[in-house]
Amino acid sequence: MERPWSTTTRAAPQRPCSGTGLRVVVEYVVVDGADANALAQRQGAAIREVLEWACARQSASRGSGPA
């Protein structure tokens, strides 16, 4: 069940793209029950994938592991 306050979003101000940085948008959604469990599984898998990628990339830059 999604909390009522999580459905309100605010549009980010439009800015011209300078090409000098990364734009990050963060959205918080609060869920309960089975939906929360499913979301936790997806988030855990995504975090693990990023950590494995970062570790492999760091090892490759040191010349001690796969790229």
PyMOL Python script that loads the backbone (N, CA, C, O; Angstrom):
from pymol import cmd

cmd.read_pdbstr("""\
ATOM      1  N   MET A   1       0.844  -1.179   0.000  1.00  0.00           N
ATOM      2  CA  MET A   1       0.000   0.000   0.000  1.00  0.00           C
ATOM      3  C   MET A   1       0.888   1.241   0.000  1.00  0.00           C
ATOM      4  O   MET A   1       1.774   1.381   0.843  1.00  0.00           O
ATOM      5  N   GLU A   2       0.651   2.102  -0.916  1.00  0.00           N
ATOM      6  CA  GLU A   2       1.453   3.319  -1.024  1.00  0.00           C
ATOM      7  C   GLU A   2       0.897   4.380  -0.086  1.00  0.00           C
ATOM      8  O   GLU A   2      -0.315   4.573   0.008  1.00  0.00           O
ATOM      9  N   ARG A   3       1.791   5.058   0.599  1.00  0.00           N
ATOM     10  CA  ARG A   3       1.379   6.117   1.521  1.00  0.00           C
ATOM     11  C   ARG A   3       0.890   7.335   0.729  1.00  0.00           C
ATOM     12  O   ARG A   3       1.423   7.634  -0.339  1.00  0.00           O
ATOM     13  N   PRO A   4      -0.121   8.035   1.250  1.00  0.00           N
ATOM     14  CA  PRO A   4      -0.677   9.172   0.508  1.00  0.00           C
ATOM     15  C   PRO A   4       0.338  10.266   0.209  1.00  0.00           C
ATOM     16  O   PRO A   4       0.271  10.891  -0.849  1.00  0.00           O
ATOM     17  N   TRP A   5       1.278  10.508   1.120  1.00  0.00           N
ATOM     18  CA  TRP A   5       2.218  11.603   0.895  1.00  0.00           C
ATOM     19  C   TRP A   5       3.258  11.287  -0.162  1.00  0.00           C
ATOM     20  O   TRP A   5       3.939  12.191  -0.647  1.00  0.00           O
ATOM     21  N   SER A   6       3.394  10.008  -0.531  1.00  0.00           N
ATOM     22  CA  SER A   6       4.415   9.656  -1.504  1.00  0.00           C
ATOM     23  C   SER A   6       3.952   9.865  -2.944  1.00  0.00           C
ATOM     24  O   SER A   6       4.757   9.771  -3.870  1.00  0.00           O
ATOM     25  N   THR A   7       2.680  10.144  -3.138  1.00  0.00           N
ATOM     26  CA  THR A   7       2.187  10.304  -4.509  1.00  0.00           C
ATOM     27  C   THR A   7       2.343  11.730  -5.010  1.00  0.00           C
ATOM     28  O   THR A   7       2.184  11.992  -6.202  1.00  0.00           O
ATOM     29  N   THR A   8       2.652  12.646  -4.113  1.00  0.00           N
ATOM     30  CA  THR A   8       2.839  14.035  -4.515  1.00  0.00           C
ATOM     31  C   THR A   8       4.259  14.220  -5.019  1.00  0.00           C
ATOM     32  O   THR A   8       5.221  13.941  -4.303  1.00  0.00           O
ATOM     33  N   THR A   9       4.387  14.681  -6.230  1.00  0.00           N
ATOM     34  CA  THR A   9       5.717  14.915  -6.788  1.00  0.00           C
ATOM     35  C   THR A   9       5.862  16.381  -7.145  1.00  0.00           C
ATOM     36  O   THR A   9       4.881  17.088  -7.376  1.00  0.00           O
ATOM     37  N   ARG A  10       7.092  16.811  -7.183  1.00  0.00           N
ATOM     38  CA  ARG A  10       7.379  18.186  -7.553  1.00  0.00           C
ATOM     39  C   ARG A  10       8.293  18.142  -8.765  1.00  0.00           C
ATOM     40  O   ARG A  10       9.323  17.467  -8.756  1.00  0.00           O
ATOM     41  N   ALA A  11       7.917  18.854  -9.789  1.00  0.00           N
ATOM     42  CA  ALA A  11       8.730  18.867 -11.009  1.00  0.00           C
ATOM     43  C   ALA A  11      10.027  19.628 -10.757  1.00  0.00           C
ATOM     44  O   ALA A  11      10.031  20.699 -10.150  1.00  0.00           O
ATOM     45  N   ALA A  12      11.109  19.061 -11.229  1.00  0.00           N
ATOM     46  CA  ALA A  12      12.403  19.734 -11.110  1.00  0.00           C
ATOM     47  C   ALA A  12      12.430  20.931 -12.050  1.00  0.00           C
ATOM     48  O   ALA A  12      11.854  20.880 -13.137  1.00  0.00           O
ATOM     49  N   PRO A  13      13.093  22.003 -11.640  1.00  0.00           N
ATOM     50  CA  PRO A  13      13.183  23.164 -12.532  1.00  0.00           C
ATOM     51  C   PRO A  13      13.945  22.804 -13.804  1.00  0.00           C
ATOM     52  O   PRO A  13      14.935  22.074 -13.762  1.00  0.00           O
ATOM     53  N   GLN A  14      13.476  23.319 -14.920  1.00  0.00           N
ATOM     54  CA  GLN A  14      14.130  23.052 -16.194  1.00  0.00           C
ATOM     55  C   GLN A  14      15.386  23.906 -16.313  1.00  0.00           C
ATOM     56  O   GLN A  14      15.345  25.124 -16.144  1.00  0.00           O
ATOM     57  N   ARG A  15      16.489  23.252 -16.606  1.00  0.00           N
ATOM     58  CA  ARG A  15      17.751  23.959 -16.784  1.00  0.00           C
ATOM     59  C   ARG A  15      18.374  23.504 -18.085  1.00  0.00           C
ATOM     60  O   ARG A  15      18.233  22.343 -18.469  1.00  0.00           O
ATOM     61  N   PRO A  16      19.052  24.393 -18.762  1.00  0.00           N
ATOM     62  CA  PRO A  16      19.711  23.982 -20.002  1.00  0.00           C
ATOM     63  C   PRO A  16      20.819  22.976 -19.706  1.00  0.00           C
ATOM     64  O   PRO A  16      21.513  23.082 -18.695  1.00  0.00           O
ATOM     65  N   CYS A  17      20.970  22.028 -20.573  1.00  0.00           N
ATOM     66  CA  CYS A  17      22.003  21.010 -20.410  1.00  0.00           C
ATOM     67  C   CYS A  17      23.349  21.593 -20.818  1.00  0.00           C
ATOM     68  O   CYS A  17      23.539  22.017 -21.958  1.00  0.00           O
ATOM     69  N   SER A  18      24.279  21.607 -19.867  1.00  0.00           N
ATOM     70  CA  SER A  18      25.596  22.159 -20.161  1.00  0.00           C
ATOM     71  C   SER A  18      26.557  21.084 -20.640  1.00  0.00           C
ATOM     72  O   SER A  18      27.611  21.389 -21.198  1.00  0.00           O
ATOM     73  N   GLY A  19      26.192  19.817 -20.421  1.00  0.00           N
ATOM     74  CA  GLY A  19      27.070  18.727 -20.810  1.00  0.00           C
ATOM     75  C   GLY A  19      28.250  18.550 -19.866  1.00  0.00           C
ATOM     76  O   GLY A  19      29.167  17.785 -20.165  1.00  0.00           O
ATOM     77  N   THR A  20      28.244  19.245 -18.734  1.00  0.00           N
ATOM     78  CA  THR A  20      29.373  19.159 -17.813  1.00  0.00           C
ATOM     79  C   THR A  20      29.099  18.287 -16.608  1.00  0.00           C
ATOM     80  O   THR A  20      30.005  18.052 -15.809  1.00  0.00           O
ATOM     81  N   GLY A  21      27.881  17.799 -16.449  1.00  0.00           N
ATOM     82  CA  GLY A  21      27.594  17.020 -15.254  1.00  0.00           C
ATOM     83  C   GLY A  21      26.465  16.033 -15.458  1.00  0.00           C
ATOM     84  O   GLY A  21      25.831  15.982 -16.512  1.00  0.00           O
ATOM     85  N   LEU A  22      26.238  15.267 -14.439  1.00  0.00           N
ATOM     86  CA  LEU A  22      25.198  14.252 -14.437  1.00  0.00           C
ATOM     87  C   LEU A  22      24.017  14.778 -13.649  1.00  0.00           C
ATOM     88  O   LEU A  22      24.185  15.299 -12.547  1.00  0.00           O
ATOM     89  N   ARG A  23      22.841  14.648 -14.195  1.00  0.00           N
ATOM     90  CA  ARG A  23      21.632  15.070 -13.499  1.00  0.00           C
ATOM     91  C   ARG A  23      21.031  13.849 -12.822  1.00  0.00           C
ATOM     92  O   ARG A  23      20.807  12.822 -13.463  1.00  0.00           O
ATOM     93  N   VAL A  24      20.774  13.963 -11.544  1.00  0.00           N
ATOM     94  CA  VAL A  24      20.229  12.862 -10.770  1.00  0.00           C
ATOM     95  C   VAL A  24      18.884  13.277 -10.213  1.00  0.00           C
ATOM     96  O   VAL A  24      18.750  14.350  -9.625  1.00  0.00           O
ATOM     97  N   VAL A  25      17.880  12.418 -10.399  1.00  0.00           N
ATOM     98  CA  VAL A  25      16.553  12.659  -9.853  1.00  0.00           C
ATOM     99  C   VAL A  25      16.260  11.543  -8.863  1.00  0.00           C
ATOM    100  O   VAL A  25      16.393  10.364  -9.193  1.00  0.00           O
ATOM    101  N   VAL A  26      15.862  11.914  -7.649  1.00  0.00           N
ATOM    102  CA  VAL A  26      15.553  10.935  -6.614  1.00  0.00           C
ATOM    103  C   VAL A  26      14.078  11.040  -6.291  1.00  0.00           C
ATOM    104  O   VAL A  26      13.558  12.134  -6.069  1.00  0.00           O
ATOM    105  N   GLU A  27      13.401   9.897  -6.265  1.00  0.00           N
ATOM    106  CA  GLU A  27      11.978   9.865  -5.940  1.00  0.00           C
ATOM    107  C   GLU A  27      11.788   8.859  -4.819  1.00  0.00           C
ATOM    108  O   GLU A  27      12.234   7.717  -4.927  1.00  0.00           O
ATOM    109  N   TYR A  28      11.133   9.271  -3.750  1.00  0.00           N
ATOM    110  CA  TYR A  28      10.867   8.391  -2.624  1.00  0.00           C
ATOM    111  C   TYR A  28       9.434   7.901  -2.692  1.00  0.00           C
ATOM    112  O   TYR A  28       8.505   8.693  -2.847  1.00  0.00           O
ATOM    113  N   VAL A  29       9.257   6.593  -2.575  1.00  0.00           N
ATOM    114  CA  VAL A  29       7.939   5.984  -2.530  1.00  0.00           C
ATOM    115  C   VAL A  29       7.940   5.020  -1.351  1.00  0.00           C
ATOM    116  O   VAL A  29       8.837   4.185  -1.232  1.00  0.00           O
ATOM    117  N   VAL A  30       6.945   5.129  -0.484  1.00  0.00           N
ATOM    118  CA  VAL A  30       6.846   4.258   0.679  1.00  0.00           C
ATOM    119  C   VAL A  30       5.785   3.205   0.394  1.00  0.00           C
ATOM    120  O   VAL A  30       4.655   3.540   0.037  1.00  0.00           O
ATOM    121  N   VAL A  31       6.143   1.934   0.551  1.00  0.00           N
ATOM    122  CA  VAL A  31       5.209   0.834   0.321  1.00  0.00           C
ATOM    123  C   VAL A  31       5.243  -0.124   1.505  1.00  0.00           C
ATOM    124  O   VAL A  31       6.209  -0.144   2.267  1.00  0.00           O
ATOM    125  N   ASP A  32       4.183  -0.918   1.657  1.00  0.00           N
ATOM    126  CA  ASP A  32       4.055  -1.900   2.735  1.00  0.00           C
ATOM    127  C   ASP A  32       3.764  -3.277   2.160  1.00  0.00           C
ATOM    128  O   ASP A  32       3.425  -3.412   0.984  1.00  0.00           O
ATOM    129  N   GLY A  33       3.897  -4.288   2.991  1.00  0.00           N
ATOM    130  CA  GLY A  33       3.450  -5.634   2.662  1.00  0.00           C
ATOM    131  C   GLY A  33       4.223  -6.291   1.543  1.00  0.00           C
ATOM    132  O   GLY A  33       5.437  -6.137   1.419  1.00  0.00           O
ATOM    133  N   ALA A  34       3.475  -7.039   0.720  1.00  0.00           N
ATOM    134  CA  ALA A  34       4.084  -7.805  -0.369  1.00  0.00           C
ATOM    135  C   ALA A  34       4.789  -6.886  -1.371  1.00  0.00           C
ATOM    136  O   ALA A  34       5.836  -7.239  -1.913  1.00  0.00           O
ATOM    137  N   ASP A  35       4.216  -5.716  -1.611  1.00  0.00           N
ATOM    138  CA  ASP A  35       4.853  -4.763  -2.524  1.00  0.00           C
ATOM    139  C   ASP A  35       6.208  -4.322  -1.979  1.00  0.00           C
ATOM    140  O   ASP A  35       7.163  -4.156  -2.738  1.00  0.00           O
ATOM    141  N   ALA A  36       6.289  -4.134  -0.666  1.00  0.00           N
ATOM    142  CA  ALA A  36       7.557  -3.737  -0.045  1.00  0.00           C
ATOM    143  C   ALA A  36       8.586  -4.850  -0.168  1.00  0.00           C
ATOM    144  O   ALA A  36       9.757  -4.580  -0.437  1.00  0.00           O
ATOM    145  N   ASN A  37       8.171  -6.085   0.022  1.00  0.00           N
ATOM    146  CA  ASN A  37       9.092  -7.217  -0.109  1.00  0.00           C
ATOM    147  C   ASN A  37       9.623  -7.338  -1.533  1.00  0.00           C
ATOM    148  O   ASN A  37      10.815  -7.565  -1.738  1.00  0.00           O
ATOM    149  N   ALA A  38       8.745  -7.186  -2.508  1.00  0.00           N
ATOM    150  CA  ALA A  38       9.163  -7.265  -3.905  1.00  0.00           C
ATOM    151  C   ALA A  38      10.130  -6.130  -4.245  1.00  0.00           C
ATOM    152  O   ALA A  38      11.119  -6.340  -4.946  1.00  0.00           O
ATOM    153  N   LEU A  39       9.841  -4.935  -3.750  1.00  0.00           N
ATOM    154  CA  LEU A  39      10.714  -3.790  -4.001  1.00  0.00           C
ATOM    155  C   LEU A  39      12.075  -3.999  -3.343  1.00  0.00           C
ATOM    156  O   LEU A  39      13.104  -3.687  -3.942  1.00  0.00           O
ATOM    157  N   ALA A  40      12.092  -4.522  -2.121  1.00  0.00           N
ATOM    158  CA  ALA A  40      13.355  -4.780  -1.425  1.00  0.00           C
ATOM    159  C   ALA A  40      14.200  -5.781  -2.199  1.00  0.00           C
ATOM    160  O   ALA A  40      15.419  -5.627  -2.272  1.00  0.00           O
ATOM    161  N   GLN A  41      13.581  -6.800  -2.776  1.00  0.00           N
ATOM    162  CA  GLN A  41      14.312  -7.784  -3.583  1.00  0.00           C
ATOM    163  C   GLN A  41      14.927  -7.132  -4.814  1.00  0.00           C
ATOM    164  O   GLN A  41      16.094  -7.369  -5.127  1.00  0.00           O
ATOM    165  N   ARG A  42      14.143  -6.308  -5.517  1.00  0.00           N
ATOM    166  CA  ARG A  42      14.653  -5.621  -6.710  1.00  0.00           C
ATOM    167  C   ARG A  42      15.781  -4.670  -6.368  1.00  0.00           C
ATOM    168  O   ARG A  42      16.786  -4.608  -7.075  1.00  0.00           O
ATOM    169  N   GLN A  43      15.613  -3.924  -5.276  1.00  0.00           N
ATOM    170  CA  GLN A  43      16.643  -2.979  -4.872  1.00  0.00           C
ATOM    171  C   GLN A  43      17.922  -3.697  -4.463  1.00  0.00           C
ATOM    172  O   GLN A  43      19.022  -3.262  -4.804  1.00  0.00           O
ATOM    173  N   GLY A  44      17.777  -4.797  -3.731  1.00  0.00           N
ATOM    174  CA  GLY A  44      18.937  -5.574  -3.310  1.00  0.00           C
ATOM    175  C   GLY A  44      19.714  -6.101  -4.508  1.00  0.00           C
ATOM    176  O   GLY A  44      20.944  -6.053  -4.529  1.00  0.00           O
ATOM    177  N   ALA A  45      18.993  -6.602  -5.503  1.00  0.00           N
ATOM    178  CA  ALA A  45      19.641  -7.119  -6.708  1.00  0.00           C
ATOM    179  C   ALA A  45      20.349  -5.998  -7.466  1.00  0.00           C
ATOM    180  O   ALA A  45      21.453  -6.192  -7.976  1.00  0.00           O
ATOM    181  N   ALA A  46      19.719  -4.834  -7.541  1.00  0.00           N
ATOM    182  CA  ALA A  46      20.331  -3.699  -8.251  1.00  0.00           C
ATOM    183  C   ALA A  46      21.590  -3.222  -7.528  1.00  0.00           C
ATOM    184  O   ALA A  46      22.602  -2.933  -8.166  1.00  0.00           O
ATOM    185  N   ILE A  47      21.529  -3.142  -6.210  1.00  0.00           N
ATOM    186  CA  ILE A  47      22.692  -2.704  -5.435  1.00  0.00           C
ATOM    187  C   ILE A  47      23.829  -3.710  -5.581  1.00  0.00           C
ATOM    188  O   ILE A  47      24.986  -3.322  -5.745  1.00  0.00           O
ATOM    189  N   ARG A  48      23.507  -4.995  -5.524  1.00  0.00           N
ATOM    190  CA  ARG A  48      24.534  -6.024  -5.682  1.00  0.00           C
ATOM    191  C   ARG A  48      25.199  -5.927  -7.051  1.00  0.00           C
ATOM    192  O   ARG A  48      26.418  -6.049  -7.167  1.00  0.00           O
ATOM    193  N   GLU A  49      24.391  -5.708  -8.085  1.00  0.00           N
ATOM    194  CA  GLU A  49      24.933  -5.591  -9.445  1.00  0.00           C
ATOM    195  C   GLU A  49      25.895  -4.402  -9.555  1.00  0.00           C
ATOM    196  O   GLU A  49      26.953  -4.510 -10.173  1.00  0.00           O
ATOM    197  N   VAL A  50      25.526  -3.287  -8.960  1.00  0.00           N
ATOM    198  CA  VAL A  50      26.395  -2.103  -9.001  1.00  0.00           C
ATOM    199  C   VAL A  50      27.687  -2.366  -8.239  1.00  0.00           C
ATOM    200  O   VAL A  50      28.765  -2.002  -8.708  1.00  0.00           O
ATOM    201  N   LEU A  51      27.591  -2.992  -7.073  1.00  0.00           N
ATOM    202  CA  LEU A  51      28.791  -3.280  -6.288  1.00  0.00           C
ATOM    203  C   LEU A  51      29.725  -4.247  -7.014  1.00  0.00           C
ATOM    204  O   LEU A  51      30.942  -4.068  -6.994  1.00  0.00           O
ATOM    205  N   GLU A  52      29.158  -5.271  -7.654  1.00  0.00           N
ATOM    206  CA  GLU A  52      29.979  -6.207  -8.422  1.00  0.00           C
ATOM    207  C   GLU A  52      30.659  -5.490  -9.586  1.00  0.00           C
ATOM    208  O   GLU A  52      31.832  -5.730  -9.871  1.00  0.00           O
ATOM    209  N   TRP A  53      29.916  -4.611 -10.254  1.00  0.00           N
ATOM    210  CA  TRP A  53      30.484  -3.850 -11.373  1.00  0.00           C
ATOM    211  C   TRP A  53      31.614  -2.958 -10.881  1.00  0.00           C
ATOM    212  O   TRP A  53      32.680  -2.903 -11.494  1.00  0.00           O
ATOM    213  N   ALA A  54      31.381  -2.262  -9.775  1.00  0.00           N
ATOM    214  CA  ALA A  54      32.400  -1.351  -9.243  1.00  0.00           C
ATOM    215  C   ALA A  54      33.648  -2.119  -8.816  1.00  0.00           C
ATOM    216  O   ALA A  54      34.768  -1.662  -9.046  1.00  0.00           O
ATOM    217  N   CYS A  55      33.464  -3.267  -8.203  1.00  0.00           N
ATOM    218  CA  CYS A  55      34.596  -4.079  -7.767  1.00  0.00           C
ATOM    219  C   CYS A  55      35.388  -4.578  -8.975  1.00  0.00           C
ATOM    220  O   CYS A  55      36.618  -4.518  -8.978  1.00  0.00           O
ATOM    221  N   ALA A  56      34.695  -5.067  -9.992  1.00  0.00           N
ATOM    222  CA  ALA A  56      35.362  -5.550 -11.198  1.00  0.00           C
ATOM    223  C   ALA A  56      36.108  -4.413 -11.893  1.00  0.00           C
ATOM    224  O   ALA A  56      37.221  -4.601 -12.383  1.00  0.00           O
ATOM    225  N   ARG A  57      35.497  -3.251 -11.932  1.00  0.00           N
ATOM    226  CA  ARG A  57      36.121  -2.086 -12.575  1.00  0.00           C
ATOM    227  C   ARG A  57      37.365  -1.649 -11.808  1.00  0.00           C
ATOM    228  O   ARG A  57      38.380  -1.306 -12.414  1.00  0.00           O
ATOM    229  N   GLN A  58      37.291  -1.661 -10.478  1.00  0.00           N
ATOM    230  CA  GLN A  58      38.444  -1.277  -9.674  1.00  0.00           C
ATOM    231  C   GLN A  58      39.575  -2.287  -9.840  1.00  0.00           C
ATOM    232  O   GLN A  58      40.740  -1.909  -9.958  1.00  0.00           O
ATOM    233  N   SER A  59      39.226  -3.573  -9.849  1.00  0.00           N
ATOM    234  CA  SER A  59      40.241  -4.611 -10.040  1.00  0.00           C
ATOM    235  C   SER A  59      40.896  -4.482 -11.399  1.00  0.00           C
ATOM    236  O   SER A  59      42.111  -4.636 -11.519  1.00  0.00           O
ATOM    237  N   ALA A  60      40.104  -4.201 -12.428  1.00  0.00           N
ATOM    238  CA  ALA A  60      40.627  -4.077 -13.785  1.00  0.00           C
ATOM    239  C   ALA A  60      41.570  -2.873 -13.889  1.00  0.00           C
ATOM    240  O   ALA A  60      42.577  -2.933 -14.594  1.00  0.00           O
ATOM    241  N   SER A  61      41.246  -1.792 -13.195  1.00  0.00           N
ATOM    242  CA  SER A  61      42.092  -0.607 -13.277  1.00  0.00           C
ATOM    243  C   SER A  61      43.429  -0.828 -12.571  1.00  0.00           C
ATOM    244  O   SER A  61      44.414  -0.149 -12.859  1.00  0.00           O
ATOM    245  N   ARG A  62      43.450  -1.782 -11.649  1.00  0.00           N
ATOM    246  CA  ARG A  62      44.697  -2.120 -10.967  1.00  0.00           C
ATOM    247  C   ARG A  62      45.437  -3.256 -11.684  1.00  0.00           C
ATOM    248  O   ARG A  62      46.565  -3.599 -11.329  1.00  0.00           O
ATOM    249  N   GLY A  63      44.797  -3.818 -12.678  1.00  0.00           N
ATOM    250  CA  GLY A  63      45.413  -4.899 -13.440  1.00  0.00           C
ATOM    251  C   GLY A  63      45.416  -6.233 -12.743  1.00  0.00           C
ATOM    252  O   GLY A  63      46.224  -7.108 -13.058  1.00  0.00           O
ATOM    253  N   SER A  64      44.486  -6.399 -11.764  1.00  0.00           N
ATOM    254  CA  SER A  64      44.497  -7.644 -11.008  1.00  0.00           C
ATOM    255  C   SER A  64      43.218  -8.447 -11.147  1.00  0.00           C
ATOM    256  O   SER A  64      42.954  -9.325 -10.326  1.00  0.00           O
ATOM    257  N   GLY A  65      42.420  -8.171 -12.161  1.00  0.00           N
ATOM    258  CA  GLY A  65      41.177  -8.919 -12.290  1.00  0.00           C
ATOM    259  C   GLY A  65      40.532  -8.691 -13.639  1.00  0.00           C
ATOM    260  O   GLY A  65      41.056  -7.956 -14.476  1.00  0.00           O
ATOM    261  N   PRO A  66      39.373  -9.335 -13.846  1.00  0.00           N
ATOM    262  CA  PRO A  66      38.672  -9.188 -15.132  1.00  0.00           C
ATOM    263  C   PRO A  66      38.092  -7.803 -15.294  1.00  0.00           C
ATOM    264  O   PRO A  66      37.800  -7.123 -14.310  1.00  0.00           O
ATOM    265  N   ALA A  67      37.924  -7.387 -16.529  1.00  0.00           N
ATOM    266  CA  ALA A  67      37.372  -6.057 -16.810  1.00  0.00           C
ATOM    267  C   ALA A  67      35.878  -6.084 -16.758  1.00  0.00           C
ATOM    268  O   ALA A  67      35.234  -5.057 -16.969  1.00  0.00           O
TER     269      ALA A  67
END
""", "prot")
cmd.dss("prot")
cmd.show_as("cartoon", "prot")
cmd.util.cbc("prot")
cmd.orient("prot")
